Amino acid sequence: MIECRDITKVYENGGVATPVLKGVSFSIQDGELVAIMGPSGSGKSTLMHILGALDAPTAGQYLLDGQDVSKLSDDELAEIRKKRIGFVFQAFNLLPRATVLRNVSLPLVYANVPEEEREKRARAALEAAGLPAERFDHLSNQLSGGQMQRVAIARALVNDPSLILADEPTGNLDTKTGEIVLQTFQDLNEKFRRTIVLITHERYVAEHADRIIELRDGEIVSDRKNPNRIKAHHTYENHRSLAGDVFGHPGK
C-alpha cells in the first residue's frame, strides 16, 4: 500500500537549510499495523505529514496504492486526504458543541453523501470504534478523553479510507484509557483489516504494533517485526452487524 523511496525533506529558512529526513525508504503492506517511533526531532512528524499528503518531500518518491503522491497538485492531494486517508490526532480536533454523530458525519457532508447514508455510516463507524450507542447524541464536550478519541477514530474511519494515520493517539490520555484506544486500533486492524500507522515517541505504545520502524535524526535506525507485541486488554464489545456490513471488507 505504501512505498517510500529515498524520501528527503529539507526546510529552508533565511537561506539556512535544515535536513529533517535523510533518504528514508520503507514499504507498508495492505492490512499492516505499523508504529513509526522516535524522539522529538527525529523526523517522525514530518514523515507523517508526507504519508498523509499534508506535505511533499524535497526529493524521493511516495507511492500510495501505486500512485506517486509526491507529484500531485494541491487539489489532487486534497482528494487523496478526503477519500483515502483517515487522521487521528492527539488533540482529538472535535467540534465541542456538535453531537457525536455530527462530528463523525462531517467528512461525509463535504463528500456530498446523502443525509440518510451519512447517519448510517456514522453509526457504523462509531460502533466499529467501540463507543456505546447511548453516547451518539451527546455533545463531544460531554465525553471523557477516551470517548472523544474513539469519536475521532470513528471520524477517521467514516469515509472507509485505505489508510489510517494516528499521531500520538494516546498522548492526552491516562494509561488505562490509552490502553482502551490501543485496543480499538488493534480491533480495527484485526477485524476490519484496516491499515494503521501509529506515530509515537513512546516505546510502550509502539510495542502494540505488529511492526516497528524507528527513526533517529531523520534516518531509519531499525525496522523490525514485533512477534511479541503487547495485546491490549478487551474492555468493550463492539463491531455489531451494521459496522461489519459497512466496514468489514476483508483484505481492503
C-alpha atoms as an extended CHARMM CRD file, in Angstrom:
* protein
*
       252  EXT
         1         1  MET       CA              0.0000000000        0.0000000000        0.0000000000  PROA      1               0.0000000000
         2         2  ILE       CA              2.7550000000        2.4610000000        0.9760000000  PROA      2               0.0000000000
         3         3  GLU       CA              6.1620000000        2.7160000000       -0.6190000000  PROA      3               0.0000000000
         4         4  CYS       CA              8.6590000000        5.4000000000        0.3220000000  PROA      4               0.0000000000
         5         5  ARG       CA             11.7460000000        5.5920000000       -1.8770000000  PROA      5               0.0000000000
         6         6  ASP       CA             14.6830000000        7.6290000000       -0.6080000000  PROA      6               0.0000000000
         7         7  ILE       CA             12.4660000000       10.3320000000        0.9160000000  PROA      7               0.0000000000
         8         8  THR       CA             14.3290000000       13.5200000000        1.7800000000  PROA      8               0.0000000000
         9         9  LYS       CA             12.8690000000       16.6220000000        3.4010000000  PROA      9               0.0000000000
        10        10  VAL       CA             14.8130000000       19.8330000000        3.8130000000  PROA      10              0.0000000000
        11        11  TYR       CA             13.3740000000       23.0150000000        5.3070000000  PROA      11              0.0000000000
        12        12  GLU       CA             14.9030000000       26.3520000000        4.3690000000  PROA      12              0.0000000000
        13        13  ASN       CA             14.6720000000       29.4830000000        6.4930000000  PROA      13              0.0000000000
        14        14  GLY       CA             16.6130000000       32.6160000000        5.7360000000  PROA      14              0.0000000000
        15        15  GLY       CA             18.9660000000       30.7760000000        3.4480000000  PROA      15              0.0000000000
        16        16  VAL       CA             19.7140000000       28.1220000000        6.0630000000  PROA      16              0.0000000000
        17        17  ALA       CA             18.8730000000       24.5500000000        5.0070000000  PROA      17              0.0000000000
        18        18  THR       CA             17.8070000000       22.1230000000        7.7260000000  PROA      18              0.0000000000
        19        19  PRO       CA             17.5950000000       18.4540000000        6.6570000000  PROA      19              0.0000000000
        20        20  VAL       CA             14.8320000000       16.6280000000        8.5390000000  PROA      20              0.0000000000
        21        21  LEU       CA             14.5030000000       13.3740000000        6.5880000000  PROA      21              0.0000000000
        22        22  LYS       CA             17.6180000000       11.8990000000        5.0180000000  PROA      22              0.0000000000
        23        23  GLY       CA             16.8620000000        9.2550000000        2.4150000000  PROA      23              0.0000000000
        24        24  VAL       CA             14.1100000000        7.3070000000        4.1700000000  PROA      24              0.0000000000
        25        25  SER       CA             12.9490000000        4.1220000000        2.3910000000  PROA      25              0.0000000000
        26        26  PHE       CA             10.3900000000        1.5400000000        3.5150000000  PROA      26              0.0000000000
        27        27  SER       CA              7.1290000000       -0.0830000000        2.4650000000  PROA      27              0.0000000000
        28        28  ILE       CA              3.9420000000       -0.9580000000        4.3280000000  PROA      28              0.0000000000
        29        29  GLN       CA              1.6740000000       -3.7460000000        3.1430000000  PROA      29              0.0000000000
        30        30  ASP       CA             -2.1020000000       -3.6380000000        2.9920000000  PROA      30              0.0000000000
        31        31  GLY       CA             -3.5630000000       -4.5880000000        6.3840000000  PROA      31              0.0000000000
        32        32  GLU       CA             -0.4510000000       -3.9620000000        8.4870000000  PROA      32              0.0000000000
        33        33  LEU       CA             -0.4460000000       -2.2740000000       11.8950000000  PROA      33              0.0000000000
        34        34  VAL       CA              2.8380000000       -0.3470000000       11.9980000000  PROA      34              0.0000000000
        35        35  ALA       CA              4.3320000000        2.0290000000       14.5560000000  PROA      35              0.0000000000
        36        36  ILE       CA              6.7460000000        4.7660000000       13.4960000000  PROA      36              0.0000000000
        37        37  MET       CA              8.6460000000        5.6350000000       16.6550000000  PROA      37              0.0000000000
        38        38  GLY       CA             11.2380000000        8.2370000000       17.5150000000  PROA      38              0.0000000000
        39        39  PRO       CA             12.1040000000       11.0200000000       19.9530000000  PROA      39              0.0000000000
        40        40  SER       CA             11.3090000000       14.6780000000       19.4160000000  PROA      40              0.0000000000
        41        41  GLY       CA             13.2730000000       15.9400000000       16.4120000000  PROA      41              0.0000000000
        42        42  SER       CA             13.6560000000       12.5080000000       14.8420000000  PROA      42              0.0000000000
        43        43  GLY       CA             11.5610000000       13.4230000000       11.7780000000  PROA      43              0.0000000000
        44        44  LYS       CA              8.5430000000       11.2420000000       12.5500000000  PROA      44              0.0000000000
        45        45  SER       CA              6.0180000000       14.1050000000       12.4320000000  PROA      45              0.0000000000
        46        46  THR       CA              7.4250000000       15.3120000000        9.1120000000  PROA      46              0.0000000000
        47        47  LEU       CA              7.1880000000       11.7730000000        7.7740000000  PROA      47              0.0000000000
        48        48  MET       CA              3.5730000000       11.5290000000        8.9480000000  PROA      48              0.0000000000
        49        49  HSD       CA              2.7510000000       14.7610000000        7.1060000000  PROA      49              0.0000000000
        50        50  ILE       CA              4.2050000000       13.2960000000        3.9240000000  PROA      50              0.0000000000
        51        51  LEU       CA              2.3370000000        9.9980000000        4.3650000000  PROA      51              0.0000000000
        52        52  GLY       CA             -0.8580000000       11.9740000000        4.9810000000  PROA      52              0.0000000000
        53        53  ALA       CA             -0.4070000000       14.0800000000        1.8270000000  PROA      53              0.0000000000
        54        54  LEU       CA             -0.1400000000       17.1740000000        4.0230000000  PROA      54              0.0000000000
        55        55  ASP       CA              3.3760000000       17.9290000000        2.8210000000  PROA      55              0.0000000000
        56        56  ALA       CA              5.5950000000       16.9090000000       -0.0900000000  PROA      56              0.0000000000
        57        57  PRO       CA              9.1260000000       15.5150000000        0.0820000000  PROA      57              0.0000000000
        58        58  THR       CA             12.0030000000       17.6240000000       -1.1450000000  PROA      58              0.0000000000
        59        59  ALA       CA             13.2690000000       14.5880000000       -3.0470000000  PROA      59              0.0000000000
        60        60  GLY       CA             12.3150000000       10.9450000000       -3.4080000000  PROA      60              0.0000000000
        61        61  GLN       CA              9.0210000000        9.2090000000       -4.1250000000  PROA      61              0.0000000000
        62        62  TYR       CA              5.9740000000        8.4240000000       -2.0060000000  PROA      62              0.0000000000
        63        63  LEU       CA              3.5850000000        5.9100000000       -3.5720000000  PROA      63              0.0000000000
        64        64  LEU       CA              0.1410000000        5.1900000000       -2.1050000000  PROA      64              0.0000000000
        65        65  ASP       CA             -1.6060000000        2.2150000000       -3.7000000000  PROA      65              0.0000000000
        66        66  GLY       CA              0.8250000000        2.5710000000       -6.5910000000  PROA      66              0.0000000000
        67        67  GLN       CA              0.1000000000        6.2700000000       -7.1790000000  PROA      67              0.0000000000
        68        68  ASP       CA              3.0070000000        8.7060000000       -6.9170000000  PROA      68              0.0000000000
        69        69  VAL       CA              1.6220000000       11.1290000000       -4.3370000000  PROA      69              0.0000000000
        70        70  SER       CA              4.7910000000       13.2200000000       -4.3620000000  PROA      70              0.0000000000
        71        71  LYS       CA              3.9210000000       14.5440000000       -7.8400000000  PROA      71              0.0000000000
        72        72  LEU       CA              0.2680000000       15.5120000000       -7.2820000000  PROA      72              0.0000000000
        73        73  SER       CA             -1.1750000000       19.0260000000       -7.3200000000  PROA      73              0.0000000000
        74        74  ASP       CA             -2.6770000000       20.6230000000       -4.2140000000  PROA      74              0.0000000000
        75        75  ASP       CA             -6.2090000000       19.8040000000       -5.4130000000  PROA      75              0.0000000000
        76        76  GLU       CA             -5.2570000000       16.1890000000       -6.0920000000  PROA      76              0.0000000000
        77        77  LEU       CA             -3.6430000000       15.9300000000       -2.6540000000  PROA      77              0.0000000000
        78        78  ALA       CA             -6.8540000000       17.2360000000       -1.0840000000  PROA      78              0.0000000000
        79        79  GLU       CA             -8.8080000000       14.4770000000       -2.8570000000  PROA      79              0.0000000000
        80        80  ILE       CA             -6.3640000000       11.8660000000       -1.5510000000  PROA      80              0.0000000000
        81        81  ARG       CA             -6.8050000000       13.1510000000        2.0080000000  PROA      81              0.0000000000
        82        82  LYS       CA            -10.5820000000       13.2830000000        1.6800000000  PROA      82              0.0000000000
        83        83  LYS       CA            -11.1240000000        9.8300000000        0.2190000000  PROA      83              0.0000000000
        84        84  ARG       CA             -8.1910000000        7.5840000000        1.0730000000  PROA      84              0.0000000000
        85        85  ILE       CA             -6.6360000000        8.7000000000        4.3470000000  PROA      85              0.0000000000
        86        86  GLY       CA             -8.1450000000        8.9660000000        7.8320000000  PROA      86              0.0000000000
        87        87  PHE       CA             -6.4220000000       11.0580000000       10.5100000000  PROA      87              0.0000000000
        88        88  VAL       CA             -6.4890000000       10.6680000000       14.2890000000  PROA      88              0.0000000000
        89        89  PHE       CA             -4.7800000000       13.4330000000       16.2630000000  PROA      89              0.0000000000
        90        90  GLN       CA             -3.5660000000       13.7030000000       19.8380000000  PROA      90              0.0000000000
        91        91  ALA       CA             -5.8220000000       16.7250000000       20.4830000000  PROA      91              0.0000000000
        92        92  PHE       CA             -8.9940000000       14.9810000000       19.1030000000  PROA      92              0.0000000000
        93        93  ASN       CA             -9.9510000000       18.0900000000       16.9920000000  PROA      93              0.0000000000
        94        94  LEU       CA            -13.6910000000       17.6560000000       17.5730000000  PROA      94              0.0000000000
        95        95  LEU       CA            -16.3450000000       20.3700000000       17.3800000000  PROA      95              0.0000000000
        96        96  PRO       CA            -17.1930000000       20.8350000000       21.0900000000  PROA      96              0.0000000000
        97        97  ARG       CA            -20.8110000000       21.9740000000       20.6580000000  PROA      97              0.0000000000
        98        98  ALA       CA            -21.7150000000       19.4280000000       17.9750000000  PROA      98              0.0000000000
        99        99  THR       CA            -23.1170000000       15.9860000000       18.6990000000  PROA      99              0.0000000000
       100       100  VAL       CA            -21.0180000000       12.8840000000       18.3450000000  PROA      100             0.0000000000
       101       101  LEU       CA            -22.9580000000       11.8600000000       15.2190000000  PROA      101             0.0000000000
       102       102  ARG       CA            -22.4740000000       15.3120000000       13.7030000000  PROA      102             0.0000000000
       103       103  ASN       CA            -18.7220000000       15.2320000000       14.3470000000  PROA      103             0.0000000000
       104       104  VAL       CA            -18.3500000000       11.8360000000       12.7180000000  PROA      104             0.0000000000
       105       105  SER       CA            -20.6060000000       12.5340000000        9.7340000000  PROA      105             0.0000000000
       106       106  LEU       CA            -18.9950000000       15.8900000000        8.8670000000  PROA      106             0.0000000000
       107       107  PRO       CA            -16.4860000000       14.4270000000        6.3540000000  PROA      107             0.0000000000
       108       108  LEU       CA            -19.4370000000       12.8600000000        4.5250000000  PROA      108             0.0000000000
       109       109  VAL       CA            -21.0980000000       16.2770000000        4.2140000000  PROA      109             0.0000000000
       110       110  TYR       CA            -18.0380000000       17.5210000000        2.3310000000  PROA      110             0.0000000000
       111       111  ALA       CA            -18.1750000000       14.3650000000        0.2000000000  PROA      111             0.0000000000
       112       112  ASN       CA            -21.8280000000       15.1240000000       -0.7340000000  PROA      112             0.0000000000
       113       113  VAL       CA            -23.1250000000       11.8730000000        0.7590000000  PROA      113             0.0000000000
       114       114  PRO       CA            -26.9520000000       11.9110000000        1.2460000000  PROA      114             0.0000000000
       115       115  GLU       CA            -28.1250000000       12.5550000000        4.8180000000  PROA      115             0.0000000000
       116       116  GLU       CA            -29.6420000000        9.1160000000        5.4260000000  PROA      116             0.0000000000
       117       117  GLU       CA            -26.4570000000        7.3960000000        4.2710000000  PROA      117             0.0000000000
       118       118  ARG       CA            -24.3610000000        9.7900000000        6.3780000000  PROA      118             0.0000000000
       119       119  GLU       CA            -26.1230000000        8.7690000000        9.5680000000  PROA      119             0.0000000000
       120       120  LYS       CA            -25.8890000000        5.0710000000        8.7420000000  PROA      120             0.0000000000
       121       121  ARG       CA            -22.1670000000        5.2850000000        8.0770000000  PROA      121             0.0000000000
       122       122  ALA       CA            -21.5350000000        7.4690000000       11.1330000000  PROA      122             0.0000000000
       123       123  ARG       CA            -23.3190000000        4.9850000000       13.3890000000  PROA      123             0.0000000000
       124       124  ALA       CA            -21.3890000000        2.1010000000       11.8560000000  PROA      124             0.0000000000
       125       125  ALA       CA            -18.0710000000        3.9030000000       12.3550000000  PROA      125             0.0000000000
       126       126  LEU       CA            -18.9000000000        4.6510000000       15.9890000000  PROA      126             0.0000000000
       127       127  GLU       CA            -19.8260000000        1.0170000000       16.5670000000  PROA      127             0.0000000000
       128       128  ALA       CA            -16.5560000000       -0.0730000000       14.9910000000  PROA      128             0.0000000000
       129       129  ALA       CA            -14.6880000000        2.3580000000       17.2730000000  PROA      129             0.0000000000
       130       130  GLY       CA            -16.4350000000        0.9000000000       20.3090000000  PROA      130             0.0000000000
       131       131  LEU       CA            -18.3960000000        3.9230000000       21.5240000000  PROA      131             0.0000000000
       132       132  PRO       CA            -21.6140000000        2.9750000000       23.3730000000  PROA      132             0.0000000000
       133       133  ALA       CA            -24.7360000000        3.8440000000       21.3730000000  PROA      133             0.0000000000
       134       134  GLU       CA            -26.1940000000        5.8890000000       24.2250000000  PROA      134             0.0000000000
       135       135  ARG       CA            -23.3830000000        8.4230000000       23.6750000000  PROA      135             0.0000000000
       136       136  PHE       CA            -24.0980000000        9.0580000000       19.9910000000  PROA      136             0.0000000000
       137       137  ASP       CA            -26.3730000000       12.0600000000       20.6550000000  PROA      137             0.0000000000
       138       138  HSD       CA            -24.1770000000       13.6290000000       23.3340000000  PROA      138             0.0000000000
       139       139  LEU       CA            -22.1510000000       16.7480000000       22.6040000000  PROA      139             0.0000000000
       140       140  SER       CA            -18.4750000000       15.9280000000       22.1990000000  PROA      140             0.0000000000
       141       141  ASN       CA            -17.5540000000       18.1440000000       25.1620000000  PROA      141             0.0000000000
       142       142  GLN       CA            -19.6990000000       15.9060000000       27.3790000000  PROA      142             0.0000000000
       143       143  LEU       CA            -17.4380000000       12.8960000000       26.7850000000  PROA      143             0.0000000000
       144       144  SER       CA            -14.3740000000       11.5790000000       28.5670000000  PROA      144             0.0000000000
       145       145  GLY       CA            -10.9770000000       11.8090000000       26.8790000000  PROA      145             0.0000000000
       146       146  GLY       CA            -11.0800000000        8.1670000000       25.8410000000  PROA      146             0.0000000000
       147       147  GLN       CA            -14.5690000000        8.5330000000       24.4180000000  PROA      147             0.0000000000
       148       148  MET       CA            -13.5170000000       11.6370000000       22.4750000000  PROA      148             0.0000000000
       149       149  GLN       CA            -10.6130000000        9.7280000000       20.9650000000  PROA      149             0.0000000000
       150       150  ARG       CA            -12.9660000000        6.9420000000       19.9070000000  PROA      150             0.0000000000
       151       151  VAL       CA            -15.1410000000        9.5710000000       18.1990000000  PROA      151             0.0000000000
       152       152  ALA       CA            -12.0150000000       10.8630000000       16.4480000000  PROA      152             0.0000000000
       153       153  ILE       CA            -11.2150000000        7.3070000000       15.3360000000  PROA      153             0.0000000000
       154       154  ALA       CA            -14.7670000000        6.8790000000       14.0250000000  PROA      154             0.0000000000
       155       155  ARG       CA            -14.4500000000       10.1500000000       12.1070000000  PROA      155             0.0000000000
       156       156  ALA       CA            -11.2270000000        8.8720000000       10.5360000000  PROA      156             0.0000000000
       157       157  LEU       CA            -12.9730000000        5.6320000000        9.5890000000  PROA      157             0.0000000000
       158       158  VAL       CA            -16.2470000000        7.0230000000        8.2360000000  PROA      158             0.0000000000
       159       159  ASN       CA            -15.0170000000        7.5800000000        4.6530000000  PROA      159             0.0000000000
       160       160  ASP       CA            -13.7560000000        3.9800000000        4.5720000000  PROA      160             0.0000000000
       161       161  PRO       CA            -10.1370000000        5.0630000000        3.9220000000  PROA      161             0.0000000000
       162       162  SER       CA             -7.4300000000        2.6510000000        2.8600000000  PROA      162             0.0000000000
       163       163  LEU       CA             -5.0270000000        4.1520000000        5.4260000000  PROA      163             0.0000000000
       164       164  ILE       CA             -5.4620000000        5.4700000000        8.9730000000  PROA      164             0.0000000000
       165       165  LEU       CA             -2.7000000000        7.6690000000       10.4230000000  PROA      165             0.0000000000
       166       166  ALA       CA             -2.7290000000        8.1780000000       14.1910000000  PROA      166             0.0000000000
       167       167  ASP       CA             -0.4440000000       10.9080000000       15.5450000000  PROA      167             0.0000000000
       168       168  GLU       CA              0.3750000000       10.3260000000       19.2470000000  PROA      168             0.0000000000
       169       169  PRO       CA             -3.1850000000        8.9910000000       19.7460000000  PROA      169             0.0000000000
       170       170  THR       CA             -2.7230000000        8.2780000000       23.4650000000  PROA      170             0.0000000000
       171       171  GLY       CA             -0.7200000000       11.4100000000       24.2720000000  PROA      171             0.0000000000
       172       172  ASN       CA             -3.5720000000       13.1890000000       26.1040000000  PROA      172             0.0000000000
       173       173  LEU       CA             -4.8800000000       10.0850000000       27.8520000000  PROA      173             0.0000000000
       174       174  ASP       CA             -4.1200000000        8.2960000000       31.0990000000  PROA      174             0.0000000000
       175       175  THR       CA             -2.6060000000        4.8220000000       30.9110000000  PROA      175             0.0000000000
       176       176  LYS       CA             -5.8620000000        2.8990000000       31.3200000000  PROA      176             0.0000000000
       177       177  THR       CA             -7.7340000000        4.9980000000       28.7570000000  PROA      177             0.0000000000
       178       178  GLY       CA             -4.7920000000        4.8490000000       26.3730000000  PROA      178             0.0000000000
       179       179  GLU       CA             -4.9310000000        1.0640000000       26.5660000000  PROA      179             0.0000000000
       180       180  ILE       CA             -8.5810000000        1.1500000000       25.5040000000  PROA      180             0.0000000000
       181       181  VAL       CA             -7.7220000000        3.3150000000       22.4840000000  PROA      181             0.0000000000
       182       182  LEU       CA             -4.8780000000        0.9770000000       21.5020000000  PROA      182             0.0000000000
       183       183  GLN       CA             -7.3500000000       -1.9110000000       21.7860000000  PROA      183             0.0000000000
       184       184  THR       CA             -9.5930000000       -0.0620000000       19.3420000000  PROA      184             0.0000000000
       185       185  PHE       CA             -6.7940000000        0.2150000000       16.7940000000  PROA      185             0.0000000000
       186       186  GLN       CA             -5.8660000000       -3.4520000000       17.1920000000  PROA      186             0.0000000000
       187       187  ASP       CA             -9.5030000000       -4.4940000000       16.6900000000  PROA      187             0.0000000000
       188       188  LEU       CA             -9.9020000000       -2.3050000000       13.6000000000  PROA      188             0.0000000000
       189       189  ASN       CA             -6.7580000000       -3.8560000000       12.1710000000  PROA      189             0.0000000000
       190       190  GLU       CA             -7.6400000000       -7.4540000000       13.0060000000  PROA      190             0.0000000000
       191       191  LYS       CA            -11.3830000000       -7.4980000000       12.3770000000  PROA      191             0.0000000000
       192       192  PHE       CA            -11.7290000000       -4.9830000000        9.5400000000  PROA      192             0.0000000000
       193       193  ARG       CA             -8.2310000000       -5.2440000000        8.0110000000  PROA      193             0.0000000000
       194       194  ARG       CA             -7.5980000000       -1.5220000000        8.3000000000  PROA      194             0.0000000000
       195       195  THR       CA             -4.0370000000       -0.4370000000        7.5160000000  PROA      195             0.0000000000
       196       196  ILE       CA             -2.9650000000        1.6540000000       10.5040000000  PROA      196             0.0000000000
       197       197  VAL       CA              0.2020000000        3.6590000000       11.1650000000  PROA      197             0.0000000000
       198       198  LEU       CA              0.7950000000        4.8330000000       14.7410000000  PROA      198             0.0000000000
       199       199  ILE       CA              3.1640000000        7.7830000000       15.1620000000  PROA      199             0.0000000000
       200       200  THR       CA              4.5820000000        7.8070000000       18.6900000000  PROA      200             0.0000000000
       201       201  HSD       CA              7.5560000000        8.6640000000       20.8530000000  PROA      201             0.0000000000
       202       202  GLU       CA              6.5760000000        6.0150000000       23.4170000000  PROA      202             0.0000000000
       203       203  ARG       CA              8.0630000000        2.5570000000       23.0920000000  PROA      203             0.0000000000
       204       204  TYR       CA              5.2030000000        1.0670000000       25.0990000000  PROA      204             0.0000000000
       205       205  VAL       CA              2.6910000000        2.3460000000       22.5450000000  PROA      205             0.0000000000
       206       206  ALA       CA              4.8420000000        1.1580000000       19.6360000000  PROA      206             0.0000000000
       207       207  GLU       CA              5.0240000000       -2.3330000000       21.1410000000  PROA      207             0.0000000000
       208       208  HSD       CA              1.2710000000       -2.7270000000       20.4490000000  PROA      208             0.0000000000
       209       209  ALA       CA              2.0070000000       -2.7860000000       16.6920000000  PROA      209             0.0000000000
       210       210  ASP       CA              2.9800000000       -5.7610000000       14.5490000000  PROA      210             0.0000000000
       211       211  ARG       CA              5.9850000000       -3.8840000000       13.1890000000  PROA      211             0.0000000000
       212       212  ILE       CA              8.0860000000       -1.0070000000       14.5000000000  PROA      212             0.0000000000
       213       213  ILE       CA             10.0220000000        1.4660000000       12.3600000000  PROA      213             0.0000000000
       214       214  GLU       CA             12.3670000000        3.5650000000       14.4920000000  PROA      214             0.0000000000
       215       215  LEU       CA             13.6240000000        6.9700000000       13.3640000000  PROA      215             0.0000000000
       216       216  ARG       CA             16.5240000000        8.9440000000       14.7400000000  PROA      216             0.0000000000
       217       217  ASP       CA             17.9440000000       12.1730000000       13.3170000000  PROA      217             0.0000000000
       218       218  GLY       CA             15.9510000000       11.7530000000       10.1120000000  PROA      218             0.0000000000
       219       219  GLU       CA             17.0930000000        8.2080000000        9.3570000000  PROA      219             0.0000000000
       220       220  ILE       CA             15.6670000000        4.7390000000        9.9270000000  PROA      220             0.0000000000
       221       221  VAL       CA             17.7910000000        3.0120000000       12.5360000000  PROA      221             0.0000000000
       222       222  SER       CA             15.5540000000       -0.0410000000       12.9700000000  PROA      222             0.0000000000
       223       223  ASP       CA             12.7050000000       -1.7120000000       11.0810000000  PROA      223             0.0000000000
       224       224  ARG       CA             11.5800000000       -4.9040000000       12.7510000000  PROA      224             0.0000000000
       225       225  LYS       CA              8.6640000000       -7.2610000000       13.0450000000  PROA      225             0.0000000000
       226       226  ASN       CA              7.2180000000       -7.4310000000       16.5450000000  PROA      226             0.0000000000
       227       227  PRO       CA              6.1740000000      -11.0480000000       17.1500000000  PROA      227             0.0000000000
       228       228  ASN       CA              5.7430000000      -10.3990000000       20.8860000000  PROA      228             0.0000000000
       229       229  ARG       CA              3.5290000000       -7.3670000000       20.5060000000  PROA      229             0.0000000000
       230       230  ILE       CA              1.5100000000       -6.2390000000       23.5090000000  PROA      230             0.0000000000
       231       231  LYS       CA             -2.1130000000       -7.2400000000       23.2130000000  PROA      231             0.0000000000
       232       232  ALA       CA             -4.3300000000       -4.5230000000       24.6800000000  PROA      232             0.0000000000
       233       233  HSD       CA             -6.9990000000       -5.7390000000       27.0610000000  PROA      233             0.0000000000
       234       234  HSD       CA            -10.5320000000       -6.2100000000       25.7570000000  PROA      234             0.0000000000
       235       235  THR       CA            -12.6810000000       -3.6980000000       27.5820000000  PROA      235             0.0000000000
       236       236  TYR       CA            -15.8130000000       -3.4530000000       25.4460000000  PROA      236             0.0000000000
       237       237  GLU       CA            -17.9740000000       -5.3380000000       22.9890000000  PROA      237             0.0000000000
       238       238  ASN       CA            -18.3490000000       -3.7690000000       19.5830000000  PROA      238             0.0000000000
       239       239  HSD       CA            -18.4250000000       -4.4870000000       15.8430000000  PROA      239             0.0000000000
       240       240  ARG       CA            -22.1140000000       -5.2890000000       15.6170000000  PROA      240             0.0000000000
       241       241  SER       CA            -23.7220000000       -6.1790000000       12.3030000000  PROA      241             0.0000000000
       242       242  LEU       CA            -24.0090000000       -2.6240000000       10.9650000000  PROA      242             0.0000000000
       243       243  ALA       CA            -20.3000000000       -1.9320000000       11.4370000000  PROA      243             0.0000000000
       244       244  GLY       CA            -19.4570000000       -5.2620000000        9.8360000000  PROA      244             0.0000000000
       245       245  ASP       CA            -21.6740000000       -4.5680000000        6.8640000000  PROA      245             0.0000000000
       246       246  VAL       CA            -20.1590000000       -1.1510000000        6.1950000000  PROA      246             0.0000000000
       247       247  PHE       CA            -16.5040000000       -1.6090000000        7.1220000000  PROA      247             0.0000000000
       248       248  GLY       CA            -15.8500000000       -5.3350000000        7.1580000000  PROA      248             0.0000000000
       249       249  HSD       CA            -14.1260000000       -5.6150000000        3.7950000000  PROA      249             0.0000000000
       250       250  PRO       CA            -11.5610000000       -8.4010000000        4.1110000000  PROA      250             0.0000000000
       251       251  GLY       CA             -8.2030000000       -7.5420000000        2.6690000000  PROA      251             0.0000000000
       252       252  LYS       CA             -9.0680000000       -3.9440000000        1.8660000000  PROA      252             0.0000000000
